[in-house]
Amino acid sequence: DPGGWGQDGYIKDFEVKDSLTSLRFDFERTFDDGWFSSVEFGANLTDRTKSRASNEAFLDLTACVGGVNPSCPDGFSQPAPVNLATNSAFNAYGVSSIFGYDALRAYNTLYTRRGNSNSDISNKNWEVNEQVTTVFFQANVNTDLGPIPVKGNIGIQAVSVNQSSDGLRTNPGTGVGVDISGGASYTDFLPSLNLSFGLPWDQFIRFAAGRQVARPRMDDLRANAAVGFDPNYRRPDNTIVPSWTLTSGNPELKPWEANAYDLSYEKYFGGNKAYFSAAYFFKDLKTYIYNDPGRFDIRDITEFPPSQYPSNAPTDPIGFSTRPVNGNGGTVKGYELAVSVPLDVLWEPLLGFGIQANYSDTTSSVQPLGPTFPNEPLPGLSKYVSNITAYYERFGFSTRVSQRHRSQFVGEVQGFGGDRTRRTFEGETVTDVQMGYTFQSGAMKNLSILLQVNNLENEPFRSSFGGDNARPREYFEYGRTYLFGVNYRY
């Protein structure tokens, strides 16, 4: 314990349990003529429970527990000798073996766990239950409008949700906290329409409209709340004052909800071997989820009376809170272009060669951190995404070179303490190669050999501090991955 922390190490074990039970009923009735070829209806029932527990402990050297063992003067441990060395045969590049250190054995033999109980740990323990009942009806369209064939479907879903959560509310200086729970029940109605119009010369117009929902994240639905105080709290106006703080989940959250519209044009040629498509999509968000900075009164938390306040507690009883809430408004829109062309359609000697490619451009006005941070991008969204594949497939040979690109985006990763944290990830371009051969005749007929090289150019995965001219933050190289396979069919 050279730092004098009163411990020789620290360990964090997370235990997550996720159970899901579902039951679905589907029925269909077909018709010989009329506008509708069939109708489908049914119900889907799901019951999901997810819990998370953080088991954390101080580590003490067995021979020097608490630093008071007389055999460990000045905090230096003198445990019984334990062989932690391992030798692995290597026999490459002039190196006969590799020396290793058995860290797991060191943990199991040299250390004892001393439990840790505080509000930060208790706030990581929660359970969420969701019971979702979905009843649906869909009519499948197969008819003609004059000379134009029309196919598609029209339908509606009724989604009834009963959600609840159990957790803890912790106060400064308390490790366990008090039990807290919450929940909500509601029903959403989700209509949808999908139509495809067949035009002359192998052309199609497709249109879709509907209301879409996406369930909240389970950790956002947790009932947990953590009361604290920050002597150097930075307010939204950038003034720094001592303040009470409250960080919590929200078991009453509603889903993301949007009215979505899609319109696309498709052209097929070369006997339907090749196609080109252009699509426009528009999502009008009625509600989305973001972390809302609000206010609360510490006097409303009755199990934390003033007699338990720390000596340096803020004098102002009005503090600042943060919890996920449903925001209103915002759009996600953009367009996508796609093409797939076997090159023999253009010139017959190129039989076996082909190209597949797509490109999308997406913009968003959604404010995922609320109106306080209007310029924060939507997590996971890259403005530009493209994929292109060039291939050759003939005479048993199969070769493909694929490249995918995405521009800068914000993602969520596991940060310090196992909690989620946001990172700005820089754009990346990854190239993969695949080569294979299938024997066409002889004793090895139907035997296939495949070689894949992923991330051919060893593209790094980089994060930054955000913005167009942001400073680098992290840099990861994962290297190339080589895969070799043999398949035989009989």
Number of C-alpha atoms within 10 A of each C-alpha: 16 10 8 9 8 15 20 22 16 13 13 13 11 12 11 13 10 12 10 12 10 12 10 12 10 11 10 12 10 12 10 8 10 11 15 18 18 18 18 15 17 15 17 15 16 15 16 15 18 18 21 17 17 19 17 18 18 17 21 22 22 18 20 23 20 16 21 12 16 11 14 15 12 12 21 15 20 14 15 10 7 10 10 13 11 11 11 10 10 11 10 8 6 7 9 11 13 11 9 11 12 11 11 10 14 13 15 10 15 18 20 19 18 16 11 12 14 16 21 19 18 24 25 23 21 24 23 25 23 21 18 18 19 18 17 18 18 19 21 19 20 18 16 14 8 7 9 13 14 21 19 19 20 19 18 18 19 16 19 16 18 16 22 22 27 20 24 23 24 27 24 18 13 16 16 17 23 15 12 16 18 17 19 15 14 11 13 17 15 18 18 18 17 18 19 20 17 18 15 8 9 14 16 18 18 18 18 18 19 18 21 19 19 11 12 18 11 19 20 21 28 33 27 30 26 21 22 20 20 15 13 11 17 13 13 10 6 8 9 13 13 18 22 24 21 24 18 21 22 25 26 22 21 23 17 18 23 23 18 19 19 17 16 18 17 18 17 18 14 13 9 9 12 18 19 18 18 18 18 18 18 20 21 18 22 18 19 25 25 19 19 18 19 12 14 16 15 20 12 10 12 8 13 17 11 11 7 13 14 11 7 9 18 17 9 11 13 15 21 19 20 18 17 23 21 20 21 15 14 17 17 18 17 16 17 17 17 18 18 18 20 22 18 15 17 11 9 10 10 13 15 16 19 19 18 18 18 18 18 19 15 17 17 16 17 25 22 21 19 21 14 12 11 12 13 16 21 18 14 13 18 21 16 17 19 18 18 18 18 17 19 19 16 11 11 12 16 18 18 18 18 19 17 17 16 19 15 22 20 20 17 14 12 10 11 8 11 13 10 13 11 12 20 23 24 21 17 14 18 17 19 18 19 18 18 18 19 19 16 14 9 7 8 11 13 17 16 18 17 16 15 19 17 17 20 17 13 15 16 18 15 18 22 19 15 18 9 9 8 12 11 14 13 14 11 10 10 10 13 14 12 13 11 12 10 12 10 12 7 5
